[in-house]
Amino acid sequence: MYKPSVNIDGTTYADDSDIQAMTRQAYSMAGDDLVAARDYVTSKGYSGIVNWDGENALIGGEVIKPAYVKDGISFIPRSVVDNAIYSTEERNGIMSSDEIDRLYNRKYGYAIEDALEAVLDRDAFSYDPDNDVAYQAYRDQYLREAEDAFRRVLNDNNTSVTGASGAVLSEAMYMRDNAIRQLTDKIPELVEDAYERYSDETQRLYDDLDKLYEMGEDYYNRLYTRDQNARKAVTDAGAAEREENQRIITNNRNREQDYYDFLLSQIEIDKGNIDLQYYNDNLAADYEGKILDNKISELEYESDQLDYALKELEYEMKRAEYEGRVWW
């Protein structure tokens, strides 16, 4: 609701400030606040892409009609300015920080997280022979050798388990137990081998993590540098355009000033010519007056005065006419 300041014959009138306030309120209620175009774009790091063609704002070359202009400042809906900035970024290969992070994470970020998790969640070293393939292979080998040694003693004595004497059976069992003890003696070596494999695998995980960090940092820096170069190119192009526009404005102003100075000089010249003619006319009148006969009548004298007054009037008319023509 608005109460107009003036109502003339049913036509209401409002101040510009009131219209602007109502316009801002309408956009705000619609969820799209008006922003000062140049200030807003500058806050986004693109001061060089805003220009003015005398009627519309140009943001990155996109023509945008402001909601209103106040004190030379264009006010435009935020969403419109954001879209113009986004279009400029897209055309020039400029990425937001979120886009850089997304590309980085997709290529290295998530892989680094997985590699770091593999290091941090790695179990402490432990050894279980039953889960060691090498131990199982040695166990099968030594058990076969123990059984072979046991059978070999029996065969050498031409007997069987049930028919062997106590001495022969004792010797056979000793040979078998000796082979089994060799398997037990092998365990420390197997533990050491297993620990070495564990250490090698741990180091590999650390090396993979370091390599991912290094490659990821290089990739992020390349993305960031490319983005900064693209931003600088846009800003520099905008600055160059502003300088060119300012040069054109300055040249036009200088030409206008030169033309104005020329007119002033012509006026001074014309004024000087008029003053000189007026001076010469006065000299001529004085000379003619001196050679007149002293017996000139009063009437002739008044006639001379009238002529002089007419010349004065003619001069003033010429000057008025000239001044009216020049300054028009």
MARGUMI-725190 format. One record per residue (C-alpha): x, y, z; residue number from 0. Coordinates in steps of 0.2 Angstrom, whole numbers. Each point is the difference from the previous one (the first is absolute). Example, Ala and Ser with C-alpha at 12.3 -4.5 7.8 and 13.67 -1.06 7.14 Angstrom:
BEGIN
<rec <62,-22,39>,0>,
<rec <6,17,-3>,1>,
//
This chain:
BEGIN
<rec <0,0,0>,0>,
<rec <6,17,-5>,1>,
<rec <-7,18,2>,2>,
<rec <5,11,-14>,3>,
<rec <8,16,4>,4>,
<rec <-10,9,-14>,5>,
<rec <-17,-3,-8>,6>,
<rec <-5,11,-15>,7>,
<rec <-16,-3,-8>,8>,
<rec <0,-18,4>,9>,
<rec <18,-3,-5>,10>,
<rec <12,-4,15>,11>,
<rec <18,4,0>,12>,
<rec <14,-7,11>,13>,
<rec <18,5,4>,14>,
<rec <14,-10,-8>,15>,
<rec <6,-6,18>,16>,
<rec <-17,-7,4>,17>,
<rec <-1,-9,-17>,18>,
<rec <17,-7,3>,19>,
<rec <-4,-6,18>,20>,
<rec <-16,-8,-6>,21>,
<rec <10,-9,-14>,22>,
<rec <13,-6,12>,23>,
<rec <-14,-7,12>,24>,
<rec <-9,-9,-14>,25>,
<rec <16,-9,-6>,26>,
<rec <4,-4,18>,27>,
<rec <-17,-7,4>,28>,
<rec <3,-11,-16>,29>,
<rec <16,-7,8>,30>,
<rec <11,9,-13>,31>,
<rec <8,15,8>,32>,
<rec <7,14,-11>,33>,
<rec <18,3,1>,34>,
<rec <12,14,-6>,35>,
<rec <7,-8,-16>,36>,
<rec <18,6,0>,37>,
<rec <2,-2,19>,38>,
<rec <-7,-17,0>,39>,
<rec <10,-6,-15>,40>,
<rec <15,7,7>,41>,
<rec <-3,-9,17>,42>,
<rec <1,-16,-11>,43>,
<rec <17,5,-7>,44>,
<rec <-6,6,-17>,45>,
<rec <1,19,1>,46>,
<rec <5,1,-18>,47>,
<rec <-15,-8,-8>,48>,
<rec <-13,14,4>,49>,
<rec <-3,14,-13>,50>,
<rec <-14,12,-4>,51>,
<rec <-6,4,-17>,52>,
<rec <-11,15,5>,53>,
<rec <-16,-10,2>,54>,
<rec <5,-18,5>,55>,
<rec <13,-8,11>,56>,
<rec <12,-12,-8>,57>,
<rec <6,-14,10>,58>,
<rec <13,-11,-9>,59>,
<rec <-7,6,-16>,60>,
<rec <-18,-4,5>,61>,
<rec <-13,14,-2>,62>,
<rec <-10,2,16>,63>,
<rec <-14,13,2>,64>,
<rec <1,6,19>,65>,
<rec <-15,1,11>,66>,
<rec <5,18,3>,67>,
<rec <15,11,0>,68>,
<rec <4,12,14>,69>,
<rec <15,12,1>,70>,
<rec <8,-10,-15>,71>,
<rec <-2,-17,9>,72>,
<rec <-9,-13,-9>,73>,
<rec <-11,-11,11>,74>,
<rec <-4,-18,-7>,75>,
<rec <-7,-16,8>,76>,
<rec <13,-10,8>,77>,
<rec <-5,-16,-10>,78>,
<rec <2,9,-16>,79>,
<rec <18,6,5>,80>,
<rec <4,-17,6>,81>,
<rec <-5,-8,-17>,82>,
<rec <10,13,-9>,83>,
<rec <16,-4,11>,84>,
<rec <-3,-19,-3>,85>,
<rec <-1,2,-19>,86>,
<rec <16,11,0>,87>,
<rec <9,-14,11>,88>,
<rec <-7,-14,-11>,89>,
<rec <6,9,-16>,90>,
<rec <17,3,7>,91>,
<rec <3,-16,8>,92>,
<rec <-1,7,18>,93>,
<rec <-4,-12,14>,94>,
<rec <-7,3,17>,95>,
<rec <9,-6,15>,96>,
<rec <-14,-14,2>,97>,
<rec <3,-5,-18>,98>,
<rec <19,-1,3>,99>,
<rec <-3,-11,16>,100>,
<rec <-12,-11,-10>,101>,
<rec <13,-4,-14>,102>,
<rec <14,-2,13>,103>,
<rec <-10,-12,11>,104>,
<rec <-6,-10,-15>,105>,
<rec <18,-3,-6>,106>,
<rec <10,0,16>,107>,
<rec <-10,5,16>,108>,
<rec <-10,-16,2>,109>,
<rec <15,-11,-5>,110>,
<rec <11,9,14>,111>,
<rec <-14,-3,13>,112>,
<rec <0,-18,-5>,113>,
<rec <19,-2,1>,114>,
<rec <1,10,17>,115>,
<rec <-14,-11,7>,116>,
<rec <10,-16,-6>,117>,
<rec <15,7,10>,118>,
<rec <-9,5,15>,119>,
<rec <-11,-16,1>,120>,
<rec <14,-12,-3>,121>,
<rec <1,-13,14>,122>,
<rec <15,-2,11>,123>,
<rec <12,-15,-5>,124>,
<rec <-5,-17,6>,125>,
<rec <5,-17,-6>,126>,
<rec <-12,-15,-1>,127>,
<rec <9,-16,-8>,128>,
<rec <-17,-7,-5>,129>,
<rec <-3,16,-11>,130>,
<rec <18,0,-7>,131>,
<rec <1,-9,-17>,132>,
<rec <19,-2,1>,133>,
<rec <-2,-9,17>,134>,
<rec <-14,-11,-7>,135>,
<rec <12,-5,-14>,136>,
<rec <14,-3,12>,137>,
<rec <-11,-10,11>,138>,
<rec <-6,-11,-14>,139>,
<rec <18,-3,-5>,140>,
<rec <7,-4,17>,141>,
<rec <-15,-11,5>,142>,
<rec <4,-10,-16>,143>,
<rec <18,-1,4>,144>,
<rec <-4,-5,18>,145>,
<rec <-12,-14,-6>,146>,
<rec <14,-5,-13>,147>,
<rec <13,-1,14>,148>,
<rec <-11,-10,11>,149>,
<rec <-4,-13,-15>,150>,
<rec <18,0,-5>,151>,
<rec <5,-7,17>,152>,
<rec <-13,-13,0>,153>,
<rec <4,-5,-18>,154>,
<rec <19,-1,4>,155>,
<rec <-4,-12,14>,156>,
<rec <-13,-10,-11>,157>,
<rec <-14,3,13>,158>,
<rec <-16,9,2>,159>,
<rec <-7,11,14>,160>,
<rec <-9,-15,8>,161>,
<rec <15,-12,-2>,162>,
<rec <14,12,4>,163>,
<rec <10,-2,15>,164>,
<rec <1,13,13>,165>,
<rec <17,6,-5>,166>,
<rec <-5,1,-19>,167>,
<rec <-16,9,4>,168>,
<rec <8,12,12>,169>,
<rec <13,4,-14>,170>,
<rec <-14,3,-13>,171>,
<rec <-9,11,11>,172>,
<rec <16,10,4>,173>,
<rec <3,3,-18>,174>,
<rec <-18,6,-3>,175>,
<rec <0,11,15>,176>,
<rec <17,7,-5>,177>,
<rec <-8,5,-17>,178>,
<rec <-14,8,9>,179>,
<rec <11,10,11>,180>,
<rec <9,7,-15>,181>,
<rec <-18,7,-5>,182>,
<rec <-1,8,17>,183>,
<rec <18,7,-2>,184>,
<rec <-6,8,-16>,185>,
<rec <-14,11,7>,186>,
<rec <12,14,6>,187>,
<rec <6,2,-17>,188>,
<rec <-17,0,-7>,189>,
<rec <-5,13,13>,190>,
<rec <14,11,-6>,191>,
<rec <-5,-2,-18>,192>,
<rec <-18,4,4>,193>,
<rec <5,15,9>,194>,
<rec <11,6,-14>,195>,
<rec <-15,-2,-12>,196>,
<rec <-11,9,12>,197>,
<rec <13,15,1>,198>,
<rec <2,0,-19>,199>,
<rec <-19,1,-2>,200>,
<rec <-1,14,13>,201>,
<rec <14,9,-9>,202>,
<rec <-9,-2,-17>,203>,
<rec <-16,7,8>,204>,
<rec <10,15,6>,205>,
<rec <8,2,-17>,206>,
<rec <-16,0,-9>,207>,
<rec <-7,13,12>,208>,
<rec <14,11,-2>,209>,
<rec <0,-2,-19>,210>,
<rec <-19,4,0>,211>,
<rec <3,16,11>,212>,
<rec <14,6,-12>,213>,
<rec <-10,-3,-16>,214>,
<rec <-16,7,8>,215>,
<rec <9,16,6>,216>,
<rec <7,2,-18>,217>,
<rec <-17,-3,-8>,218>,
<rec <-9,13,12>,219>,
<rec <14,13,-3>,220>,
<rec <-2,-2,-19>,221>,
<rec <-19,2,2>,222>,
<rec <2,15,11>,223>,
<rec <13,8,-11>,224>,
<rec <-10,-3,-16>,225>,
<rec <-15,8,9>,226>,
<rec <9,15,6>,227>,
<rec <8,3,-17>,228>,
<rec <-18,-1,-8>,229>,
<rec <-6,13,13>,230>,
<rec <14,11,-3>,231>,
<rec <-3,-1,-19>,232>,
<rec <-18,6,3>,233>,
<rec <5,14,12>,234>,
<rec <14,6,-12>,235>,
<rec <-12,0,-15>,236>,
<rec <-12,10,10>,237>,
<rec <13,12,6>,238>,
<rec <6,2,-18>,239>,
<rec <-18,3,-6>,240>,
<rec <-2,13,14>,241>,
<rec <16,9,-5>,242>,
<rec <-5,0,-18>,243>,
<rec <-17,7,4>,244>,
<rec <8,13,11>,245>,
<rec <12,5,-14>,246>,
<rec <-15,2,-12>,247>,
<rec <-9,11,13>,248>,
<rec <16,10,3>,249>,
<rec <3,3,-18>,250>,
<rec <-18,5,-3>,251>,
<rec <1,12,15>,252>,
<rec <16,7,-7>,253>,
<rec <-7,3,-17>,254>,
<rec <-15,9,7>,255>,
<rec <11,11,11>,256>,
<rec <11,4,-15>,257>,
<rec <-16,5,-10>,258>,
<rec <-6,10,14>,259>,
<rec <17,9,2>,260>,
<rec <0,3,-19>,261>,
<rec <-17,8,1>,262>,
<rec <6,11,15>,263>,
<rec <15,5,-11>,264>,
<rec <-11,5,-14>,265>,
<rec <-11,10,11>,266>,
<rec <15,9,7>,267>,
<rec <6,4,-18>,268>,
<rec <-17,6,-6>,269>,
<rec <-2,11,16>,270>,
<rec <17,7,-4>,271>,
<rec <-4,4,-18>,272>,
<rec <-16,9,6>,273>,
<rec <9,10,13>,274>,
<rec <13,5,-13>,275>,
<rec <-13,5,-12>,276>,
<rec <-9,10,13>,277>,
<rec <16,9,4>,278>,
<rec <3,4,-18>,279>,
<rec <-17,6,-2>,280>,
<rec <2,12,15>,281>,
<rec <17,7,-8>,282>,
<rec <-9,3,-16>,283>,
<rec <-14,9,8>,284>,
<rec <12,11,10>,285>,
<rec <10,4,-16>,286>,
<rec <-15,5,-9>,287>,
<rec <-6,11,14>,288>,
<rec <17,9,0>,289>,
<rec <-1,4,-18>,290>,
<rec <-18,6,1>,291>,
<rec <-3,18,-2>,292>,
<rec <-2,10,16>,293>,
<rec <-15,7,-7>,294>,
<rec <-9,-16,0>,295>,
<rec <-18,2,6>,296>,
<rec <-7,-7,15>,297>,
<rec <-11,-11,-11>,298>,
<rec <15,-8,-9>,299>,
<rec <9,-3,17>,300>,
<rec <-16,-9,7>,301>,
<rec <0,-10,-17>,302>,
<rec <18,-5,3>,303>,
<rec <-5,-6,18>,304>,
<rec <-15,-10,-7>,305>,
<rec <12,-8,-12>,306>,
<rec <11,-5,14>,307>,
<rec <-14,-7,11>,308>,
<rec <-6,-10,-15>,309>,
<rec <17,-8,-2>,310>,
<rec <1,-4,18>,311>,
<rec <-17,-8,-1>,312>,
<rec <5,-10,-16>,313>,
<rec <16,-6,9>,314>,
<rec <-11,-6,15>,315>,
<rec <-12,-9,-11>,316>,
<rec <14,-8,-10>,317>,
<rec <8,-6,17>,318>,
<rec <-17,-6,6>,319>,
<rec <-3,-9,-16>,320>,
<rec <17,-8,0>,321>,
<rec <-1,-5,18>,322>,
<rec <-16,-8,-2>,323>,
<rec <6,-10,-15>,324>,
<rec <16,-6,8>,325>,
<rec <-7,-5,16>,326>,
<rec <-15,-9,-8>,327>,
//
